[in-house]
Amino acid sequence: MSQRKSTPSLPDPFPIDKLRTLQFGSADGHRDKVEEFGIIETSSVKQFYTNQHSIIVGAIGTGKSTLFTLIKNNAKKIESYKNDLIVPLEEALSFNELSEFVNKHYAGKDESTLYQLLWKFNILLKVSITLSKQEGFPKNDSEKAVNNFLNDSNSSDKYSNILHKLNNIISNANVKFEAKVGDNPISFEAGLSQKSPKPEKKINLEEVQRAISESISARSYDCARVIIDKIDRFVAGTEYYIQRQYINALLEVDDDLAAINNINLKIFIRADLFDRLDFAALGYDKVNDNVIRLKWSHDETLRFLSSRIMVALTKAKICRSEDIYKATDLSEFDLTWREKILLSSKVPEYIKSFVNKKEKSERATSLYAKFDKAIITKVFPRSTIHFCSNDNKYIEMDVFDFIKSHFLDGNDICTPRYMLIFLKEVVTKVASYYDDNPDQVSELVLIEKDFEWDLFKKYCVYQAYLSAKDIYIKNIEKIDSKWTKNVNVFLAKRGNKTKFDYKWIRANIPDISENDAVDFLSFLQVIGFLKISDAHQDVKKRGYELPILYKLSNTPSESHL
């Protein structure tokens, strides 16, 4: 490939009228059409595909919701999940309501045992409802037992909030629940009185569990895979204490169910919350061995960015991956037949998948990295603008160094969500630029043997970065309504300041209490808006600073190009 073709494979000039039709996907993992755009096989995702871990841990925006949605909607397309009965369990529980339930029905007892029973009941109930929707249900004795459980739970055809469900059962009958987690028996009696000392209903969850397990096996499923999400919303104070206990109880139930082949869990949980759980009962090493941590390396971020650009160009019928390949100098690799197959758009995906399994090497990784960068620079300039605050001036910066450094939040993470928002803003700015300059065209240019469009102007890219930062901040204002007012005051008063602490919060946010100031700082750290600069066990003595993603940046004039 050392000799370039005289006629490039890409359209020249770029069809500017199609700019606004480019579709990169949704920044919301629950809305993103993963089957259409594909999952980037990061190291974490490859672990996830093995289906050998129960707990999926990640910071906000690292892809937990995307993986949850993938399994919920497309498990049949993944080898290790295709024979599972997928049971989604999404329930944002009110921990204040949970506390009231405990005080009313379990006062003076070990709350953790009630939480374990609640989880086991909730999981078995959701699996039973899913089973009841299978063809011919109930078709044997075990399924009849499952059906009896649904009738006793008033849940034959629907699911409701677990606390509302239990309160409804209790209000309609005197009931006794029996369960076991590990070797510990648990019982819960409600509605019993001197007039009615014996329960009208008795629900033994161990018997229900056996019936479900037999039913799953009889229907030739590998297991019921219960995928659990939305249990980790940010709470503080007493609610936070209950949340930790509740999730700890879930991990113990997960450990208990792991001994049963036919009922398994997948728990999606926020990284900061997971790290503060109490692992004394199970042992940290044991739990940690069952965890996948979702992380994105710089190369994986570039893979995500390039894949979304490629999909957008293909959907808009501007070019194909093969056209990009032909317009890119890969002569240093002296491509093998295998590599040509993997890069060709004419070869079916199942053949690529087969070939890809046959050989893995550093050379292949390097080739993909080169091709990813080539896709990005087909539309992005090779350098962009960077504001150097120390010298108060603008300098040019390699575009890949810019991406690597300018999108890190307080968790030192660049998430796919940040990149998608940025991409959309770039296209908006660039499209407006060409609207304002109708005489301008984007022609192909030859740079270091690669054909590239002169499409995304440096000034537009930097403007898009500033706009994206504004969107990131607006999203922070909407994460939790409890903190919206405080976030707005914080932003209004921060000015050019980059370092903050408890004293500053108390002095600048009117009427904020000591506890709320501590909780507010914790919230800002959890969502990545602040990062710890001076560590201390006491939040009141801890120092925080803004990551580069949320620092104010000046808008340059076009003369800085």
C-alpha positions in Angstrom: 0.0 0.0 0.0 3.0 2.3 -0.3 1.7 3.8 -3.5 -1.5 5.9 -3.1 -4.3 5.7 -5.6 -4.7 8.9 -7.7 -8.4 8.8 -7.0 -9.4 8.6 -3.3 -12.3 6.3 -2.3 -14.1 9.0 -0.3 -16.5 11.6 -1.8 -14.8 14.9 -2.6 -15.9 17.4 -1.4 -17.8 16.2 1.7 -21.6 16.5 1.3 -22.1 19.4 3.7 -25.9 19.1 3.4 -25.7 15.8 5.2 -23.9 17.1 8.3 -27.1 17.6 10.4 -28.2 14.0 9.5 -25.3 12.4 11.3 -26.6 10.2 14.2 -24.2 9.2 16.9 -26.7 7.6 19.4 -28.0 8.6 22.8 -26.0 9.7 25.8 -28.5 7.8 28.0 -27.5 4.2 28.2 -31.1 3.1 28.7 -32.1 4.9 25.4 -29.0 4.1 23.3 -29.8 1.5 20.6 -26.9 -0.8 21.4 -27.9 -3.4 18.9 -27.7 -0.7 16.2 -24.4 1.0 17.3 -22.7 -2.1 18.8 -20.9 -2.4 22.1 -17.3 -1.4 22.3 -15.5 -4.5 23.6 -13.4 -2.9 26.3 -11.5 -5.2 28.6 -14.4 -4.8 31.1 -17.0 -5.8 28.5 -15.0 -8.9 27.5 -15.1 -9.9 31.1 -18.9 -9.2 31.2 -19.4 -11.5 28.2 -17.9 -14.5 30.0 -20.9 -14.3 32.4 -18.8 -15.3 35.4 -19.4 -12.3 37.7 -22.4 -11.2 39.6 -21.5 -7.6 40.4 -20.9 -4.9 37.8 -19.3 -1.8 39.3 -18.7 1.6 37.6 -18.8 5.3 38.1 -21.7 7.3 36.7 -21.6 7.2 32.9 -19.2 4.3 32.4 -21.8 2.0 30.8 -23.7 0.2 33.5 -27.0 1.1 32.0 -25.8 0.2 28.5 -24.8 -3.3 29.6 -28.1 -3.7 31.5 -30.1 -2.7 28.4 -28.0 -5.0 26.2 -28.8 -8.0 28.4 -32.4 -7.0 28.9 -33.1 -6.7 25.1 -30.4 -8.7 23.3 -29.3 -11.6 25.5 -30.1 -14.1 22.8 -27.3 -12.6 20.7 -24.6 -13.3 23.3 -23.3 -16.8 23.5 -23.0 -17.1 27.3 -26.4 -15.5 28.0 -28.5 -16.9 25.1 -30.0 -19.8 27.1 -30.9 -17.7 30.2 -34.3 -16.6 31.2 -33.7 -12.8 31.6 -35.5 -11.3 34.5 -35.1 -7.4 34.8 -35.5 -6.0 38.2 -35.5 -2.1 38.3 -36.7 -0.6 41.4 -35.7 2.8 42.9 -36.8 2.1 46.5 -37.6 4.9 49.0 -35.3 4.2 52.0 -37.5 6.4 54.1 -40.5 4.1 53.4 -38.2 1.1 54.1 -37.3 2.6 57.5 -41.0 3.1 58.3 -41.8 -0.5 57.3 -39.0 -1.8 59.6 -40.2 0.4 62.5 -43.8 -0.8 62.1 -43.2 -4.5 61.4 -39.7 -5.5 62.6 -38.8 -3.1 65.5 -36.2 -4.4 67.9 -34.9 -7.0 65.5 -31.8 -7.2 63.3 -32.8 -5.1 60.2 -30.3 -6.8 58.0 -32.2 -10.1 58.2 -35.4 -8.4 57.1 -33.6 -6.8 54.2 -32.3 -10.3 53.2 -35.8 -11.6 53.3 -37.1 -8.7 51.3 -34.6 -9.3 48.6 -35.2 -13.0 48.4 -38.9 -12.4 48.2 -38.5 -9.7 45.6 -36.2 -11.8 43.4 -38.3 -15.0 43.6 -41.5 -13.0 42.9 -40.1 -11.3 39.8 -38.8 -14.7 38.5 -42.1 -16.3 39.2 -44.0 -13.6 37.3 -41.6 -14.0 34.3 -42.1 -17.8 34.4 -45.9 -17.4 34.5 -45.7 -15.6 31.1 -44.1 -18.7 29.5 -46.2 -20.8 27.1 -48.3 -23.5 28.8 -47.7 -22.2 32.3 -48.4 -24.0 34.7 -47.5 -27.3 33.0 -46.1 -29.4 35.9 -46.2 -29.7 39.7 -43.3 -27.4 40.3 -45.0 -24.7 38.1 -48.2 -25.2 40.0 -46.3 -24.5 43.2 -44.9 -21.3 41.6 -48.5 -20.4 40.6 -49.7 -20.9 44.2 -46.9 -18.6 45.4 -48.1 -15.9 42.9 -51.7 -16.3 44.2 -50.6 -16.1 47.8 -48.7 -12.9 46.9 -51.6 -11.4 45.0 -49.2 -11.2 42.0 -50.6 -13.5 39.4 -50.3 -11.0 36.5 -48.5 -7.9 37.7 -45.5 -6.5 39.6 -45.5 -3.6 42.0 -43.1 -1.9 44.4 -42.0 -4.5 46.9 -42.9 -2.5 50.0 -46.4 -1.7 48.5 -46.7 -5.4 47.7 -45.9 -6.5 51.2 -48.1 -3.9 52.8 -50.9 -5.1 50.6 -50.4 -8.7 51.6 -50.2 -7.9 55.3 -53.4 -5.7 55.1 -55.4 -8.5 53.6 -54.2 -11.4 55.7 -52.1 -12.5 58.7 -49.0 -13.9 57.1 -45.8 -15.6 58.0 -42.7 -15.6 55.7 -39.9 -18.1 56.2 -36.6 -18.1 54.4 -32.9 -19.0 54.8 -29.8 -17.1 53.7 -26.7 -19.2 54.1 -27.2 -21.2 57.2 -29.3 -18.5 58.9 -33.1 -19.1 59.1 -35.3 -16.0 58.9 -38.9 -15.6 59.7 -41.2 -12.6 59.5 -44.8 -12.5 60.9 -47.1 -9.7 60.2 -50.8 -8.9 60.9 -50.9 -11.4 63.8 -52.8 -10.4 67.0 -54.3 -12.1 70.1 -57.5 -12.5 68.1 -55.7 -14.2 65.3 -52.5 -15.8 66.7 -52.1 -18.1 63.8 -51.2 -17.0 60.2 -53.8 -17.3 57.5 -51.0 -17.6 55.0 -47.6 -19.2 55.2 -45.0 -18.5 52.5 -41.9 -20.6 52.7 -39.4 -19.0 50.3 -37.1 -22.1 50.3 -39.9 -24.2 48.9 -40.7 -21.5 46.3 -37.0 -21.4 45.4 -36.9 -25.1 44.8 -40.1 -25.0 42.7 -38.6 -22.2 40.6 -35.3 -24.0 40.1 -37.1 -27.2 38.9 -39.3 -25.1 36.6 -36.3 -23.4 35.0 -34.6 -26.7 34.5 -37.7 -28.3 33.0 -38.0 -25.5 30.5 -34.3 -26.1 29.4 -33.0 -22.7 30.5 -29.5 -22.6 31.9 -30.8 -20.3 34.6 -33.0 -17.4 35.5 -30.7 -14.4 35.2 -32.0 -11.6 37.4 -30.5 -8.3 36.3 -30.8 -5.7 39.0 -30.4 -1.9 38.4 -31.5 1.5 39.8 -30.7 0.5 43.4 -27.9 3.0 43.9 -29.3 6.5 43.5 -27.5 9.1 45.6 -28.9 9.5 49.1 -27.4 10.9 52.3 -27.7 10.8 56.0 -30.0 8.1 57.5 -31.2 7.1 54.0 -27.5 6.4 53.0 -27.0 4.2 56.0 -30.1 2.2 55.1 -29.1 2.0 51.5 -25.8 0.5 52.4 -27.4 -2.1 54.7 -30.0 -2.9 52.0 -27.3 -3.5 49.3 -25.1 -5.4 51.7 -28.1 -7.7 52.2 -28.4 -8.1 48.5 -24.8 -9.3 48.2 -25.4 -11.9 50.9 -28.5 -13.1 49.0 -26.4 -13.2 45.8 -23.9 -15.3 47.6 -26.6 -17.6 48.9 -28.2 -18.0 45.4 -24.8 -18.7 43.8 -25.0 -22.2 45.3 -28.1 -22.8 43.1 -27.4 -23.3 39.4 -30.8 -22.2 38.2 -31.1 -18.7 39.8 -28.3 -16.2 39.4 -28.0 -12.4 39.7 -26.3 -9.6 37.9 -26.1 -6.5 40.1 -25.2 -3.1 38.6 -23.9 -0.7 41.2 -22.2 2.7 41.5 -18.5 2.4 42.2 -18.2 4.8 45.2 -21.2 3.1 46.9 -19.8 -0.3 46.4 -16.4 0.7 47.8 -18.1 1.8 51.1 -20.1 -1.4 51.7 -19.3 -3.7 54.6 -17.7 -6.9 53.4 -17.1 -8.4 56.8 -19.8 -11.0 56.5 -18.7 -12.3 53.1 -15.0 -11.4 53.0 -13.6 -8.7 50.8 -11.5 -11.0 48.7 -14.4 -13.3 48.0 -16.6 -10.4 46.9 -13.9 -8.6 44.9 -13.3 -11.8 42.9 -17.0 -11.6 41.8 -16.7 -8.0 40.6 -16.2 -6.5 37.1 -15.1 -2.8 37.3 -16.2 -0.8 34.2 -13.3 1.4 33.1 -12.3 3.1 29.8 -8.7 3.3 28.7 -7.7 6.1 26.3 -7.5 3.6 23.4 -11.0 2.3 24.2 -12.4 5.8 24.3 -10.9 6.4 20.8 -12.5 3.1 19.7 -15.8 4.4 20.9 -15.4 7.7 19.2 -14.3 6.2 15.9 -17.1 3.6 15.9 -19.8 6.2 16.4 -18.3 8.4 13.7 -18.1 5.4 11.3 -21.7 4.3 12.1 -22.9 7.9 11.5 -21.1 8.2 8.2 -22.4 4.8 7.1 -26.1 5.5 8.1 -25.9 8.8 6.2 -24.6 6.9 3.2 -21.6 9.1 3.0 -19.0 6.3 3.0 -18.3 2.8 4.2 -15.6 1.5 6.5 -13.9 0.0 3.4 -13.7 3.5 1.8 -12.0 4.7 5.0 -9.6 1.8 4.8 -8.7 2.5 1.2 -8.1 6.2 2.0 -5.8 5.4 4.9 -2.1 4.6 4.7 -1.5 1.2 6.4 1.6 0.3 4.5 3.7 0.0 7.7 1.6 -3.1 8.6 2.0 -5.0 5.3 -1.6 -6.3 5.8 -2.2 -10.0 6.0 -5.3 -11.7 4.5 -6.8 -11.8 8.0 -6.4 -8.1 8.6 -7.9 -7.3 5.2 -10.9 -9.4 6.0 -11.4 -7.6 9.4 -11.2 -4.2 7.8 -13.4 -5.0 4.8 -17.1 -3.9 4.9 -18.0 -6.6 2.4 -17.2 -9.5 4.7 -20.1 -10.7 6.9 -19.7 -10.1 10.6 -19.9 -13.8 11.5 -16.9 -14.5 9.3 -15.0 -11.6 10.9 -15.9 -12.9 14.4 -14.6 -16.4 13.4 -11.4 -15.0 12.0 -10.9 -12.7 15.0 -11.0 -15.6 17.4 -8.1 -17.3 15.6 -5.4 -14.8 16.3 -4.8 -12.1 18.9 -1.6 -10.0 18.9 -0.1 -6.7 19.8 0.2 -6.1 16.0 -3.6 -6.4 15.7 -4.2 -4.0 18.5 -1.8 -1.5 17.0 -3.5 -1.9 13.6 -6.9 -1.2 15.1 -5.5 1.8 17.0 -4.2 3.2 13.8 -7.5 2.7 12.0 -9.4 4.2 14.9 -7.3 7.3 14.7 -7.7 7.4 10.9 -11.5 7.4 11.2 -11.4 10.3 13.7 -9.0 12.4 11.6 -11.1 11.9 8.5 -13.4 14.5 10.1 -11.5 16.1 13.0 -8.4 18.3 12.5 -5.1 16.7 13.6 -4.6 19.5 16.1 -7.1 21.7 18.0 -7.0 24.8 20.3 -6.0 24.6 23.9 -6.3 27.5 26.4 -3.1 27.6 28.6 -4.3 29.3 31.8 -0.7 29.7 33.1 0.3 31.9 30.2 -3.2 33.2 29.5 -2.9 32.3 25.8 -4.1 29.8 23.2 -1.9 27.1 21.7 -2.3 24.3 19.3 -2.6 20.8 20.7 -2.6 17.3 19.2 -6.2 16.3 18.9 -5.6 12.9 20.6 -3.8 14.6 23.5 -6.7 17.0 23.7 -9.2 14.1 23.9 -7.1 12.3 26.5 -6.7 15.2 28.8 -9.7 17.5 28.4 -12.6 15.1 29.2 -11.5 13.8 32.6 -14.0 14.3 35.4 -13.4 14.1 39.1 -13.2 10.3 39.0 -10.4 10.7 36.4 -12.7 9.1 33.9 -13.7 10.0 30.3 -17.1 8.4 29.8 -18.9 7.6 26.5 -21.6 10.0 27.6 -19.1 12.9 27.5 -17.9 11.9 24.1 -21.4 11.6 22.6 -22.4 15.0 23.8 -19.2 16.5 22.5 -19.7 14.9 19.1 -23.2 16.3 18.7 -22.0 19.7 19.7 -19.2 19.6 17.1 -21.6 18.7 14.3 -23.9 21.5 15.4 -21.1 24.1 15.4 -19.6 22.9 12.1 -23.0 22.8 10.4 -23.7 26.4 11.5 -20.2 27.5 10.3 -21.0 26.2 6.8 -24.5 27.8 6.9 -22.8 31.1 7.6 -20.1 30.5 5.0 -21.9 29.0 2.0 -18.9 29.5 -0.2 -16.8 27.2 1.9 -16.4 23.5 1.0 -14.7 20.6 2.7 -12.3 19.1 0.2 -10.1 16.0 0.7 -6.5 16.8 1.5 -3.5 14.4 1.6 -1.8 14.4 5.0 1.0 12.0 5.6 -0.3 9.7 2.9 -3.9 9.7 4.3 -6.8 11.3 2.6 -8.8 13.4 5.0 -11.6 15.9 4.8 -10.9 19.5 5.9 -14.3 19.3 7.7 -14.3 20.1 11.5 -12.5 23.5 11.9 -10.3 24.0 14.9 -12.3 26.9 16.1 -15.6 25.0 15.8 -14.1 22.0 17.7 -13.1 24.2 20.6 -16.4 26.1 20.6 -18.1 22.7 20.7 -16.0 21.7 23.7 -17.1 24.8 25.6 -20.7 24.1 24.7 -20.4 20.5 25.8 -19.0 21.6 29.2 -22.1 23.8 29.6 -24.3 20.8 28.9 -22.3 18.6 31.3 -22.9 21.2 34.0 -26.7 21.5 33.2 -26.9 17.8 33.5 -25.4 18.0 37.0 -28.1 20.5 38.0 -30.8 17.9 37.0 -29.3 14.7 38.5 -31.0 15.2 41.9 -33.7 17.8 42.5 -32.6 18.0 46.2 -29.4 19.6 45.2 -30.4 21.7 42.2 -30.6 25.0 44.1 -27.3 24.4 45.8 -25.6 23.6 42.5 -27.0 26.8 40.9 -25.7 28.9 43.8 -22.3 27.1 43.7 -22.0 27.8 39.9 -23.0 31.4 40.4 -20.4 32.1 43.1 -17.5 30.0 42.0 -16.1 32.6 39.6 -12.6 31.5 38.4 -12.0 29.6 41.7 -10.9 26.0 41.2 -10.4 24.8 44.8 -13.1 24.4 47.4 -13.8 23.0 50.9 -16.4 22.7 53.6 -15.8 26.2 54.9 -16.4 27.8 51.4 -19.6 25.8 51.0 -20.9 27.0 54.4 -19.9 30.6 53.7 -21.3 30.9 50.2 -24.5 28.8 50.1 -27.2 30.5 52.2 -28.9 28.6 55.0 -27.1 25.3 54.3 -26.8 23.2 57.5 -23.6 21.4 58.6 -24.9 18.0 57.6 -26.2 19.2 54.3 -22.9 20.9 53.5 -21.1 17.6 54.1 -23.7 15.7 52.0 -23.5 18.2 49.2 -19.7 17.9 48.9 -20.1 14.1 48.9 -22.7 14.4 46.1 -20.4 16.6 44.0 -17.6 14.1 44.4 -19.7 11.1 43.6 -20.9 12.6 40.3 -17.4 13.6 39.3 -17.9 17.4 39.5 -15.2 17.7 42.2 -12.2 15.5 43.0 -10.3 15.3 46.3 -7.1 17.3 46.3 -6.4 17.1 50.0 -7.5 13.7 51.5 -8.8 13.5 55.0 -11.2 11.1 56.7 -13.3 14.0 57.9 -15.1 15.6 55.0 -15.0 19.0 56.8 -11.2 18.9 56.6 -11.0 17.6 53.1 -9.9 19.8 50.1 -11.6 19.5 46.7 -10.8 20.9 43.2 -12.5 21.1 39.9 -11.3 18.6 37.3 -10.4 20.0 33.9 -13.8 19.0 32.5 -15.5 21.5 34.7 -13.0 24.4 34.9 -14.0 27.6 33.2 -12.4 28.1 29.8 -12.3 31.3 27.7 -13.7 31.5 24.2 -11.0 32.5 21.7 -11.7 34.7 18.7 -11.2 33.3 15.2 -7.9 35.2 15.1 -6.5 32.5 17.3 -6.7 30.0 14.5 
